[in-house]
Amino acid sequence: MENETLFILDVLYPPQISNAETKLVAIEGSNFSIYCNVSLGNPRETFITWISDSDAEVEKAGQLINFLNISRTDEGNFACIARNRMKPTGCAEEDGVDKQQFYVDVQYKARIQRFAALSATVNHTEELSFVCDIDSDPPASVSIMSTNGTTLYFTRGNNQLRYRKTSSCLDDNGNFTCTSENKHNGGSPESRNVTVDVRCSPIYPRNYSPETVIKSQIGDQTILNFSIFSNPLPTSVIWTNLSNNMQLHANTSESDRVFIETSDDMLSSVVVIKCIEPWDSGNYSVRVKNEFGNLTETFHIVLDETSPTSINSANIGGSGGSALIGGFVSTALVLIALLIVTVIYVYKKRQSSKPNNDLHAKNDNSQHDENGYEELAIIGRRTGEKEYSELDFQERKDKTNQNKPSAGNETYENLKLGTR
């Protein structure tokens, strides 16, 4: 005889957590949740709780844990614990437990905490040193840019940038910029500026050289251009004509033949000579000064003497003028000689036609004397006052050489008296 006994075997087992991803990324400021994927055990009644390594006192129940406006302080390890209560037959009760660790990485966009120059005011060629500290998760790409927007240094995956350079008065006055970004900045990097002041005496701008030799022609307009850079701005701009060691008047206007136009910041100055003359040629200097020093430049005005205008002007004002005066003198001497010949001719003609005892003839000779003076006076008016004076002096000399006055002499005396 057989006996059969039926047993029901109930196998108990704990719940099981089956999340594939255990390292989670959250964006600061967003709402974030973690779901604990639990397969129920036996018995099916399961209790799910969450605990945090950063806050052991926090315990939350349920498969889902929520973070409203999550912050970086919430970052850390979280554990999902699923348990059931197993009561095996003939054994003590025990908990069926499964546990899964999650790490929440709270990331945020890059922000600049500090950007500074260790010394914001330096002298020309002294060292400039910058530091830019970044708060970023993940680490940021950081760059520093010059005053004109040129990138001076770049680093990737770093939360600090340090940079040094030799300062330049021409390039480094103004704002330097530090920029930083990571993937959470959305293509809009954060930036911060620092102002640098590099001091120097007046110097020439980069790639600038003044034209110091100026060729011109008599009567042309001539311009002397001068530009500099200075920090601080100049206190004075002085132009000097070195040929006569005289300063040019600063208070001029465009109506003057020579005038100076200086910009309000004194970084540029122009001398304009409207109609250049021979005496304007030579050397000129300009001296610009600020509290750190000064800069002096020399200009040379050279006249082009091969031009027709220059030659004609030189003949009037130089050795050519002397030649012209000499020509006038030579012409005057020729006219004087013609006057003397005319006087002698008139005199001899009257002598040959004069009877010794004819009173009437004498009266005729007197008439000839008057006609002769008229001719002399006309020539004298044509030749000019200077030539006539020389003629008068010569006749006086001839008279003193004669021992006795003659009729001819008497006639000349009458003639001379008439001319007075």
Secondary structure by P-SEA (a helix, b strand, c coil): cbbbbbbbbbbbbbbbbbbcccbbbbccccccccccccccccccbbbbbbbbcccccccccccbbbbcccccccbbbbbbbbbbbbbccccccccbbbbbbbbbbbccccccccccccccccccccbbbbbbbbbcccccbbbbbccccccccccccccbbbbbbbbbccccccbbbbbbbcccccccccbbbbbbbbbbccccccccccccbbbbcccbbbbbbbbbcccccccbbbbbcccccccccccccccccbbbbbcccccbbbbbbcccccccbbbbbbbbbccccbbbbbbbbbbccccaaaaaaaaaccaaaaaaaaaaaaaaaaaaaaaaaaaaaaaaaaaaacccccaaaaaaaaaaaaaaaaaaaaaaaaacaaaaaaaaaaaaaaaaacccccaaaaaaaaaaaaac
